[in-house]
């Protein structure tokens, strides 16, 4: 019996695939149930320029399960974490999660290019997929499907939120964006907003992922003399750009704005070089955080020895939505999980979090934040300028109607 128990624990540890999450043996009366735990897939990049964000996404997800004593529906549960190296690799791993690891649902989607491929695969496999990070508008727009739910606010919505801040600097904009779905979405949306405002695009560059040297682009921006630079760079590329922006003496010369950034992007820049106005979903130091989210931040700090980045909260809240929906469904049947996710709603201060039934987009307010003039805490870079929209009752309108966003499930 002891030998079989040892093999069981080893098997569960291998399936988990998540460093730092301890697997403890269950008491003897529960050994039979532990042999076949409820499995939830975690599909997040383990390497590359997005890895700084996915570490926090995964940590927040794991903490959400740990806070439930690693159980779902009253049964032992575990996460199976596979990589999303490319869109093709991500879809292959989603298929592996479903067909080999027998997961009942998948959390993940760090980059928009991966998430768009993953949601198509979720439809093919008929597996619930909760996208916890990607922001491309089409995920819950024209590419929407009934198996996919998404947390992050679409690019088009965040761009409308940030536009007044960009326009406050002037109407001559320079765009520097990534040449993949996220950056292309930002460029298209930003151009539309600029046109409506009667502004002028004085320059544009679309750059590949993992660009190491931005100096030529920065020199072009300097020569164009825009009122503001509107960015669409993701994760490590944004960090590299802002470091070089400072090194070439541009910090404080021309304002920089961008939507949907992560704390890790700016922490990596360092206090001397960090600059800009941004949108993001959550900030650990926001005094207006609800009590439950303050408790989450405290628990994260205690477990990991560093403050929770916004991405940690994003992993935590999406995992909560799935785990609590599984509880409500009392089943791992896909249709029952989908119905429970559509009905899931939790309070958040004077607002709430929920997924809209017609597009499966989570309705959540965004923060407009500015890098502090003087940074004295290596984890606290931002002043929260606004919570958008100010009135939670306007959320549904701000996110757009079904006709506006083009979702047809």
C-alpha positions as CSV (number, residue, x, y, z in Angstrom):
1,X,0.0,0.0,0.0
2,X,2.8,2.4,0.8
3,X,4.4,1.7,-2.5
4,X,1.2,2.4,-4.4
5,X,0.7,5.7,-2.5
6,X,4.2,6.8,-3.5
7,X,3.5,6.1,-7.1
8,X,0.2,8.0,-6.9
9,X,1.9,11.1,-5.4
10,X,4.6,11.0,-8.1
11,X,2.0,10.8,-10.8
12,X,0.0,13.8,-9.4
13,X,3.2,15.9,-9.1
14,X,4.1,15.1,-12.8
15,X,0.6,16.0,-14.0
16,X,0.7,19.3,-12.1
17,X,3.7,20.7,-13.9
18,X,3.7,23.8,-11.8
19,X,6.8,24.6,-9.8
20,X,6.3,25.7,-6.2
21,X,2.8,24.1,-5.7
22,X,3.2,21.4,-3.1
23,X,1.3,18.2,-3.5
24,X,0.4,16.5,-0.2
25,X,-0.9,12.9,0.2
26,X,-4.5,12.6,1.2
27,X,-5.7,10.8,4.3
28,X,-6.4,7.1,3.7
29,X,-10.2,7.4,3.4
30,X,-9.8,9.7,0.4
31,X,-7.0,7.9,-1.5
32,X,-9.4,6.4,-4.0
33,X,-10.8,9.9,-4.9
34,X,-7.4,11.5,-5.1
35,X,-6.4,9.0,-7.8
36,X,-8.7,10.8,-10.2
37,X,-8.7,14.5,-9.4
38,X,-10.6,17.1,-11.3
39,X,-8.1,18.6,-13.7
40,X,-8.0,22.2,-15.0
41,X,-5.7,23.2,-17.8
42,X,-3.4,26.2,-17.6
43,X,-2.1,27.3,-20.9
44,X,0.5,30.1,-20.4
45,X,3.9,30.9,-22.0
46,X,6.9,29.6,-19.9
47,X,9.5,31.5,-21.9
48,X,9.8,34.6,-24.1
49,X,9.0,38.2,-23.6
50,X,5.7,37.6,-22.0
51,X,7.1,35.2,-19.3
52,X,7.5,38.0,-16.7
53,X,3.7,38.4,-16.9
54,X,2.8,34.8,-17.0
55,X,4.7,34.0,-13.8
56,X,2.3,36.3,-12.0
57,X,-0.8,35.0,-13.9
58,X,0.2,31.4,-12.9
59,X,0.9,32.4,-9.3
60,X,-2.4,34.1,-8.9
61,X,-4.2,31.1,-10.4
62,X,-2.4,28.6,-8.1
63,X,-3.2,30.8,-5.1
64,X,-6.9,30.8,-6.0
65,X,-6.9,27.0,-5.9
66,X,-4.8,26.8,-2.8
67,X,-7.3,29.1,-1.0
68,X,-9.9,26.5,-1.7
69,X,-7.7,23.8,-0.2
70,X,-7.0,22.5,-3.7
71,X,-10.6,21.3,-4.1
72,X,-13.4,22.0,-6.6
73,X,-16.9,20.7,-6.2
74,X,-15.7,19.3,-2.9
75,X,-13.2,17.0,-4.7
76,X,-9.4,17.2,-5.1
77,X,-8.4,19.3,-8.0
78,X,-5.2,20.2,-9.8
79,X,-3.8,22.4,-12.5
80,X,-1.9,21.0,-15.5
81,X,0.3,23.7,-16.9
82,X,1.5,23.5,-20.5
83,X,3.4,26.0,-22.6
84,X,2.0,28.3,-25.4
85,X,5.2,29.0,-27.3
86,X,3.5,30.0,-30.6
87,X,-0.1,30.0,-31.8
88,X,0.4,26.6,-33.4
89,X,2.2,25.2,-30.3
90,X,-0.5,26.6,-28.1
91,X,-3.3,24.8,-30.0
92,X,-1.4,21.6,-30.0
93,X,-1.0,21.8,-26.2
94,X,-4.6,22.7,-25.7
95,X,-5.5,19.5,-27.6
96,X,-3.0,17.6,-25.4
97,X,-4.6,19.0,-22.3
98,X,-8.1,17.9,-23.4
99,X,-7.3,14.6,-25.0
100,X,-4.4,13.3,-22.9
101,X,-4.7,15.1,-19.6
102,X,-8.5,15.0,-19.6
103,X,-9.0,18.6,-18.3
104,X,-12.5,19.9,-17.9
105,X,-11.7,23.5,-18.8
106,X,-8.7,25.7,-19.7
107,X,-7.4,28.9,-18.3
108,X,-4.7,31.0,-20.2
109,X,-4.1,33.0,-23.3
110,X,-1.2,35.4,-22.5
111,X,-0.7,36.9,-25.9
112,X,-3.5,37.9,-28.3
113,X,-2.0,35.9,-31.2
114,X,-2.0,32.8,-29.1
115,X,-5.5,33.4,-27.6
116,X,-7.1,33.9,-31.0
117,X,-5.8,30.5,-32.1
118,X,-6.7,28.9,-28.7
119,X,-10.3,30.1,-28.8
120,X,-10.8,28.6,-32.2
121,X,-9.4,25.3,-30.8
122,X,-11.7,25.5,-27.8
123,X,-14.6,25.7,-30.2
124,X,-13.4,22.7,-32.1
125,X,-12.7,20.7,-28.9
126,X,-15.9,22.0,-27.2
127,X,-13.9,22.8,-24.0
128,X,-14.6,25.9,-21.8
129,X,-11.7,28.4,-22.2
130,X,-11.3,31.3,-19.9
131,X,-8.8,33.8,-21.4
132,X,-7.1,35.6,-18.6
133,X,-4.8,38.2,-20.3
134,X,-5.1,38.8,-24.0
135,X,-6.8,42.0,-25.1
136,X,-7.4,41.8,-28.8
137,X,-10.9,43.1,-29.6
138,X,-11.8,40.2,-31.9
139,X,-11.6,37.6,-29.1
140,X,-15.0,38.7,-27.8
141,X,-15.9,40.4,-31.1
142,X,-16.1,38.8,-34.5
143,X,-14.1,35.7,-33.4
144,X,-16.3,35.1,-30.3
145,X,-17.7,31.6,-29.5
146,X,-19.8,30.1,-26.8
147,X,-16.8,28.2,-25.3
148,X,-14.6,31.3,-24.8
149,X,-14.8,33.8,-21.9
150,X,-12.4,36.7,-21.5
151,X,-11.3,38.9,-18.7
152,X,-9.1,41.7,-20.1
153,X,-10.9,44.7,-21.5
154,X,-10.8,44.8,-25.4
155,X,-8.3,47.1,-27.0
156,X,-11.0,49.2,-28.6
157,X,-12.6,49.9,-25.2
158,X,-9.3,50.6,-23.4
159,X,-8.2,52.9,-26.3
160,X,-11.4,55.0,-25.9
161,X,-10.6,55.2,-22.2
162,X,-7.1,56.4,-22.7
163,X,-7.7,58.7,-25.7
164,X,-8.7,61.8,-23.6
165,X,-5.3,61.6,-21.8
166,X,-3.4,61.3,-25.1
167,X,-5.4,64.2,-26.6
168,X,-4.6,66.4,-23.6
169,X,-1.0,66.5,-24.9
170,X,-2.0,67.4,-28.5
171,X,-3.3,66.0,-31.7
172,X,-0.1,65.1,-33.4
173,X,0.5,61.4,-32.6
174,X,3.3,59.0,-33.4
175,X,2.4,55.3,-33.3
176,X,4.9,52.5,-32.4
177,X,3.2,49.2,-32.2
178,X,3.9,45.4,-32.3
179,X,3.4,43.7,-35.7
180,X,1.0,41.1,-34.3
181,X,-2.6,41.0,-33.3
182,X,-2.4,43.2,-30.1
183,X,-0.3,46.0,-31.7
184,X,-2.3,45.9,-34.9
185,X,-5.5,46.2,-33.0
186,X,-4.2,49.2,-31.1
187,X,-2.9,50.9,-34.3
188,X,-6.2,50.5,-36.1
189,X,-8.3,51.7,-33.1
190,X,-6.0,54.6,-32.2
191,X,-6.0,55.8,-35.8
192,X,-9.8,55.8,-35.8
193,X,-10.0,57.8,-32.6
194,X,-7.4,60.3,-33.8
195,X,-9.3,60.8,-37.0
196,X,-12.5,61.6,-35.1
197,X,-10.6,64.0,-33.0
198,X,-9.3,65.9,-36.1
199,X,-5.7,64.9,-35.3
200,X,-2.7,63.9,-37.4
201,X,-0.5,60.8,-37.4
202,X,3.0,62.2,-37.9
203,X,4.7,58.8,-38.0
204,X,4.2,55.1,-37.5
205,X,6.4,52.0,-37.0
206,X,5.2,48.4,-36.6
207,X,8.0,46.4,-35.0
208,X,8.5,42.6,-34.6
209,X,8.3,40.8,-31.3
210,X,11.5,40.6,-29.3
211,X,13.1,43.7,-30.9
212,X,16.4,44.3,-29.1
213,X,17.3,47.7,-30.5
214,X,14.7,50.5,-30.7
215,X,17.3,53.3,-31.3
216,X,16.4,53.8,-35.0
217,X,12.7,54.1,-34.2
218,X,13.4,56.5,-31.4
219,X,15.5,58.7,-33.6
220,X,12.6,58.8,-36.1
221,X,10.2,59.8,-33.3
222,X,12.6,62.6,-32.2
223,X,12.7,64.0,-35.8
224,X,8.9,63.8,-36.2
225,X,8.3,65.9,-33.1
226,X,4.9,64.5,-32.1
227,X,2.8,65.8,-29.3
228,X,2.6,62.3,-27.9
229,X,3.8,58.8,-28.6
230,X,1.0,56.2,-28.6
231,X,2.5,52.7,-27.9
232,X,1.3,49.2,-28.7
233,X,4.3,47.2,-27.5
234,X,3.8,44.2,-25.3
235,X,5.6,43.0,-22.2
236,X,9.4,42.8,-22.5
237,X,9.4,44.8,-25.7
238,X,7.8,47.8,-23.9
239,X,10.4,47.4,-21.1
240,X,13.2,47.5,-23.7
241,X,11.7,50.5,-25.5
242,X,11.3,52.6,-22.4
243,X,14.8,51.8,-21.2
244,X,16.3,53.0,-24.5
245,X,13.9,55.9,-24.6
246,X,15.5,57.1,-21.4
247,X,19.1,56.3,-22.5
248,X,18.6,58.5,-25.6
249,X,17.4,61.4,-23.5
250,X,13.8,61.3,-24.5
251,X,12.2,60.8,-21.1
252,X,10.3,64.0,-20.2
253,X,10.7,65.4,-23.7
254,X,7.7,63.7,-25.4
255,X,4.9,62.0,-23.5
256,X,4.3,58.3,-23.9
257,X,0.9,56.5,-23.4
258,X,-0.2,52.9,-23.9
259,X,-3.1,50.7,-22.9
260,X,-3.2,47.3,-21.3
261,X,0.2,47.3,-19.7
262,X,1.4,45.0,-16.9
263,X,3.2,46.0,-13.7
264,X,6.1,43.8,-14.6
265,X,6.6,45.7,-17.9
266,X,7.3,48.9,-15.9
267,X,9.1,47.3,-13.0
268,X,11.6,46.0,-15.5
269,X,12.3,49.6,-16.7
270,X,13.5,50.7,-13.3
271,X,12.6,53.9,-11.3
272,X,14.9,56.2,-13.2
273,X,13.7,55.4,-16.7
274,X,10.0,54.6,-16.1
275,X,7.6,57.1,-17.6
276,X,4.1,57.2,-19.1
277,X,0.3,57.1,-18.7
278,X,-1.4,53.7,-19.1
279,X,-4.5,51.7,-18.5
280,X,-4.5,48.5,-16.5
281,X,-7.1,46.5,-14.6
282,X,-5.8,46.4,-11.1
283,X,-3.2,47.8,-8.8
284,X,-2.2,46.3,-5.4
285,X,-1.6,49.8,-3.9
286,X,-5.0,51.2,-5.0
287,X,-6.7,52.3,-1.7
288,X,-10.1,51.7,-3.3
289,X,-9.6,48.0,-3.7
290,X,-12.4,45.9,-2.1
291,X,-11.7,44.2,1.2
292,X,-11.5,40.7,-0.5
293,X,-8.9,42.0,-3.0
294,X,-6.8,43.6,-0.2
295,X,-6.9,40.2,1.5
296,X,-5.8,38.6,-1.7
297,X,-2.8,41.0,-2.0
298,X,-1.9,40.2,1.6
299,X,-2.1,36.5,1.0
300,X,0.0,36.8,-2.2
301,X,2.7,38.8,-0.4
302,X,2.9,36.2,2.4
303,X,3.1,33.3,0.0
304,X,5.5,34.7,-2.6
305,X,7.5,37.3,-0.7
306,X,6.7,40.1,-3.1
307,X,3.6,42.2,-3.9
308,X,1.0,41.0,-6.4
309,X,1.3,42.5,-9.8
310,X,-1.8,43.2,-11.7
311,X,-1.4,40.0,-13.6
312,X,-1.5,38.0,-10.4
313,X,-5.0,39.4,-9.7
314,X,-6.0,38.7,-13.3
315,X,-5.0,35.0,-12.8
316,X,-6.7,34.9,-9.5
317,X,-10.1,36.4,-10.5
318,X,-10.4,34.3,-13.7
319,X,-9.5,31.2,-11.8
320,X,-12.1,32.1,-9.1
321,X,-14.7,32.6,-11.8
322,X,-14.0,29.1,-13.2
323,X,-13.7,27.3,-9.9
324,X,-16.9,28.9,-8.4
325,X,-18.7,28.1,-11.7
326,X,-17.7,24.5,-11.4
327,X,-19.1,24.4,-7.9
328,X,-22.3,25.9,-9.1
329,X,-22.5,23.5,-12.1
330,X,-21.8,20.5,-9.9
331,X,-20.5,18.9,-13.0
332,X,-17.6,18.9,-15.5
333,X,-20.0,18.8,-18.4
334,X,-19.0,21.7,-20.8
335,X,-22.5,23.0,-21.3
336,X,-23.2,23.1,-17.6
337,X,-19.9,24.9,-16.9
338,X,-20.7,27.5,-19.6
339,X,-24.2,28.1,-18.1
340,X,-22.6,28.6,-14.7
341,X,-19.9,31.0,-16.0
342,X,-22.7,33.0,-17.7
343,X,-24.5,33.3,-14.4
344,X,-21.4,33.9,-12.3
345,X,-21.3,37.3,-10.5
346,X,-19.4,38.6,-7.5
347,X,-19.4,42.0,-5.7
348,X,-16.5,44.3,-6.0
349,X,-16.9,47.3,-3.8
350,X,-19.7,49.5,-5.3
351,X,-19.5,47.4,-8.6
352,X,-19.4,43.7,-9.5
353,X,-17.6,41.3,-11.8
354,X,-19.6,39.2,-14.3
355,X,-19.4,37.9,-17.9
356,X,-21.9,39.2,-20.4
357,X,-24.0,36.4,-21.8
358,X,-24.0,37.5,-25.4
359,X,-20.2,37.9,-25.8
360,X,-18.7,36.3,-22.6
361,X,-16.7,39.5,-21.9
362,X,-16.1,40.2,-18.3
363,X,-17.4,43.7,-17.4
364,X,-14.7,45.3,-15.2
365,X,-13.6,48.8,-14.7
366,X,-10.2,49.9,-15.7
367,X,-7.6,52.2,-14.0
368,X,-5.9,55.1,-15.7
369,X,-2.5,55.3,-14.1
370,X,0.6,57.6,-14.4
371,X,4.1,56.7,-13.4
372,X,4.9,58.7,-10.2
373,X,7.3,61.7,-10.6
374,X,9.5,60.2,-7.9
375,X,9.5,56.5,-7.2
376,X,10.6,55.5,-3.6
377,X,9.2,51.9,-3.6
378,X,10.5,49.5,-6.2
379,X,7.0,47.8,-6.3
380,X,4.9,51.0,-6.3
381,X,5.3,52.9,-9.5
382,X,1.9,54.3,-10.2
383,X,-0.5,57.1,-9.2
384,X,-4.1,56.0,-9.9
385,X,-5.6,58.9,-11.9
386,X,-9.1,57.6,-12.5
387,X,-11.3,54.5,-12.4
388,X,-13.1,54.2,-15.7
389,X,-16.0,54.4,-16.1
390,X,-16.6,56.4,-12.9
391,X,-20.1,55.2,-12.7
392,X,-20.3,51.3,-12.7
393,X,-23.8,51.5,-14.2
394,X,-22.2,52.7,-17.4
395,X,-20.0,49.5,-17.9
396,X,-22.3,47.8,-20.3
397,X,-22.6,50.9,-22.5
398,X,-18.8,51.5,-22.4
399,X,-18.1,48.0,-23.5
400,X,-20.5,48.3,-26.5
401,X,-23.6,46.6,-27.7
402,X,-23.8,43.3,-29.5
403,X,-24.3,45.1,-32.8
404,X,-21.3,47.4,-32.2
405,X,-18.8,44.6,-31.3
406,X,-20.0,42.1,-33.9
407,X,-20.2,39.0,-31.7
408,X,-22.4,36.3,-33.1
409,X,-22.2,33.0,-31.3
